[in-house]
Amino acid sequence: MRMRNTLSKVFIFIFAVALITGFSMTAGAATVKVGALNDMTGATSDVGKDYALGIAEAIHYVNDNGGVNGKKIKLYQFDYGYRVPEALTKYKLFKRLKCVAVLGWGTGDTEALSPTVTKEKMPYVSASYSAHLTNPAKTPYNLFAATDYSSNARAAITAWFDKKWPKHKDYGKRKPRFVCSYMFASPYSSAPIKAVKDQAKLLGFEVGPDQDVSLFAIDTKSQILGMKRFKPDLVWHGNTTMSVASTLRDAYSLGLGADHIINNWGIDENLPRLAGKAANGAMGASVCAFYGEDVPLMKTVMEYGKKYNPGVPIEKRTVRTIQAWSNTLALWEALKRADKNGGLGGENILKTGFETLAGFELGLGGAPLTYTATDHRIAGKIPIYEVVDGKIKLLTVVDLKGRWPAKWNKEWLGW
């Protein structure tokens, strides 16, 4: 509760600055306006708060390092509470403010806005990594500096099949059994379901009935009992950290006996803190390094955290901040390239900005960025991490593109 109150005070300060002055610059200075939608009070605020801090801190870094070829970025940052109608309203405001791009958040609102941003040619760099947004033939102006949910889910179940199943007592005697646990009504939680079940069938799993678990869940005993009837060897979790932690605790206490793989918004530094022993052995993809890891630019990220949000202890920061920096830095690079080669119109930001990135290294432990006019998936190699004695450690890297090249190139794009 104390941590929540501290973060709330920080966010009040951030949004007072953002909404009143838009991170104001010297009067008369040339600026580039960017909008940001974040969730600090809604269903995904458990992971959204730290992401929002990262967006603000990264913009300070960008402006301290020349902005967009000398033009400072003026950020308009809003908490929309994970409400799609509110996101639509704020997007209209960004248009009136003449923002050249948006740093978005959730899958529901991002997908709802996708036809509009396509029509209006507004680059929309989202924290939704839905694979539905990776096919530029359908959603050209939706981008993100991360591997997508479907690729992550395919990689996670493959890593378990490769690394854990051969050690199981029933290996070679039967098919492994698999179920999914997620909020059915959430576009985020359900986004990779088709892909992960497809991968399960490809690998020879027996797939059991899904369990509907709310993003707000604190008691999931009935869902765990439903899983026990199927006796799964593996459960995929599609919710965010707090809900996943609740599910892992109940699975542990009720003796489910299954292993767990988790979508990337459900596995972070808070998971072992919240789930304790129940988190040990849980696996999942990460799209970048965890907070404090020894990777390029991490020291800078931590310095900016201390400078601009000193009230938030460094040990409480998470990978969500790194994800925010990654998206912000990707947008920054695209804006700089576009500004030098035709200006900051939306189509130019896409074509001479994002789609000229080829193997571009952001730092921060993420995959090098490659966007093409036909494919906005940044990479085909997915790192999979495991919780070991309360720490999150790299387990393996799954090369989906290299292992299934025909499916990667011809079947899996956009779903």
Buried (B, 14 or more C-beta within 10 A) or exposed (E): EEEEEBBEEBBEBBBEBBEEEBBEBEEEEEBBBBBBBBBBBBBBBBBBBBBBBBBBBBBBBBBEEEBBEEBBBBBBBBBBBBBBEBBBEBBEEBBEEEBBBBBBBBBBBBBBBBEBBBEEBBBBBBBBBBBBBBBBEBBBBBBBBBBBBBBBBBBBBBBBBBBBBEEBEEEEEEBBBBBBBBBBEBBBBBBBBBBBBBBBEBBEBBBBEBBBBBBEBEEBBEBBEBBBEBEBBBBBBBBBBBBBBBBBBBBBEBEBEBBBBBBBBBBBBBBBBBBBEBBBEBBBBBBBBBBBBEBEBBEBBBEBBBEBBEEBEEEBBBBBBBBBBBBBBBBBBBBBBBBEEBEBBBBBBBBBBBBBBEEBEBBBBBBEBBBEEEBBBBBBBBBBBBBBEBEBEBBBEBBBBEBBEEBBEEEBBBB
